Amino acid sequence: MKNLSPKELQLMHLLWRMEKAFVKELVEQFPDPKPHYNTISTTIRVLEEKGYVSHESFGQAHRYFPLIRKEEYQSTAIGDVLKTYFDNSYPKMVAYFAKEEKISPEELKDILRMIANKES
């Protein structure tokens, strides 16, 4: 699975939320100033080439939909970060966030509770 650029990921988030959309509908979801129709059209075709998106045809128009669930992409993206930056070690990754004060002791306790509840 190829990594997505920030613009591609932004479009994927829209498709995950909308489930199916025409390019015009995607453009409408952007804040002002809205991107040009052709920009979104090109980006969505790149996503299709990468295997993230497909479409159904309605005459000349295409309605796009995601081929991969958001959770699948998250899992792959986190796996890439884990492998690249933390030697495939979840403890190293959590320790990094704790050291950088991105996770409070209370949040760590909540994480441990979630893990314990999943296993029981």
C-alpha positions as CSV (number, residue, x, y, z in Angstrom):
1,M,0.0,0.0,0.0
2,K,1.4,3.3,-1.1
3,N,1.5,6.3,1.3
4,L,-0.8,9.1,0.6
5,S,0.1,12.8,0.3
6,P,-1.7,15.2,2.5
7,K,-4.0,16.3,-0.3
8,E,-4.8,12.6,-1.1
9,L,-5.5,11.9,2.5
10,Q,-7.8,14.9,2.8
11,L,-9.8,13.5,-0.1
12,M,-9.9,10.1,1.4
13,H,-11.2,11.5,4.7
14,L,-14.0,13.1,2.7
15,L,-14.8,9.9,0.8
16,W,-14.8,7.9,4.1
17,R,-17.3,10.3,5.5
18,M,-19.5,10.7,2.4
19,E,-19.1,7.0,1.3
20,K,-19.8,7.9,-2.4
21,A,-19.3,11.3,-4.2
22,F,-19.0,13.0,-7.5
23,V,-16.0,15.4,-7.9
24,K,-18.4,18.3,-7.7
25,E,-19.7,17.1,-4.3
26,L,-16.1,16.7,-3.1
27,V,-15.2,20.2,-4.1
28,E,-18.2,21.6,-2.3
29,Q,-16.9,20.0,1.0
30,F,-13.7,22.1,1.0
31,P,-13.6,25.4,2.8
32,D,-13.1,28.6,0.8
33,P,-11.1,29.2,-1.3
34,K,-12.2,25.9,-2.8
35,P,-9.8,23.9,-4.9
36,H,-10.3,23.9,-8.6
37,Y,-12.5,21.1,-10.0
38,N,-9.6,19.8,-12.2
39,T,-7.3,19.6,-9.2
40,I,-9.7,17.3,-7.3
41,S,-10.5,15.3,-10.4
42,T,-6.7,14.7,-11.0
43,T,-6.1,13.8,-7.4
44,I,-9.0,11.4,-7.2
45,R,-7.8,9.6,-10.4
46,V,-4.3,9.3,-8.8
47,L,-6.1,7.7,-5.8
48,E,-7.8,5.3,-8.2
49,E,-4.5,4.4,-9.8
50,K,-3.0,3.7,-6.4
51,G,-6.0,1.3,-5.6
52,Y,-7.6,3.4,-2.9
53,V,-10.7,4.5,-4.8
54,S,-12.9,3.2,-7.6
55,H,-15.9,4.6,-9.4
56,E,-19.2,3.9,-11.0
57,S,-20.1,5.6,-14.2
58,F,-23.2,7.6,-14.8
59,G,-22.9,8.6,-18.5
60,Q,-19.8,11.0,-18.6
61,A,-19.8,11.5,-14.8
62,H,-18.1,9.2,-12.3
63,R,-19.1,8.7,-8.7
64,Y,-16.2,7.7,-6.6
65,F,-16.0,5.5,-3.5
66,P,-13.2,4.2,-1.2
67,L,-11.9,0.7,-1.7
68,I,-10.1,0.7,1.6
69,R,-11.7,1.3,5.0
70,K,-10.3,4.1,7.1
71,E,-9.2,1.6,9.8
72,E,-7.2,-0.4,7.3
73,Y,-5.3,2.7,6.3
74,Q,-4.8,3.8,9.9
75,S,-3.3,0.4,10.7
76,T,-0.9,0.5,7.8
77,A,0.1,4.1,8.5
78,I,0.7,3.4,12.2
79,G,2.6,0.3,11.2
80,D,4.9,2.3,8.9
81,V,5.6,4.9,11.6
82,L,6.2,2.1,14.2
83,K,8.7,0.4,11.8
84,T,10.4,3.6,10.6
85,Y,10.8,5.5,13.8
86,F,10.4,3.0,16.7
87,D,12.1,-0.3,15.6
88,N,8.7,-2.0,15.6
89,S,8.4,-1.4,19.3
90,Y,5.1,-0.2,20.8
91,P,6.7,0.4,24.1
92,K,9.3,2.7,22.4
93,M,6.5,4.6,20.7
94,V,4.4,5.1,23.8
95,A,7.6,6.1,25.7
96,Y,8.3,8.7,23.1
97,F,4.9,10.3,23.4
98,A,5.1,10.2,27.2
99,K,8.6,11.7,27.2
100,E,7.5,14.5,24.8
101,E,4.5,15.1,27.1
102,K,2.0,14.2,24.4
103,I,0.4,11.7,26.7
104,S,-0.4,12.5,30.3
105,P,-0.1,10.0,33.1
106,E,-4.0,10.0,33.2
107,E,-4.1,9.2,29.5
108,L,-1.7,6.3,30.0
109,K,-3.9,4.9,32.7
110,D,-6.9,5.2,30.4
111,I,-4.9,3.3,27.7
112,L,-4.0,0.6,30.1
113,R,-7.7,0.3,31.2
114,M,-8.8,0.0,27.5
115,I,-6.2,-2.7,27.0
116,A,-7.3,-4.6,30.1
117,N,-11.0,-4.3,29.2
118,K,-10.3,-5.7,25.7
119,E,-8.5,-8.8,27.0
120,S,-11.2,-9.6,29.6
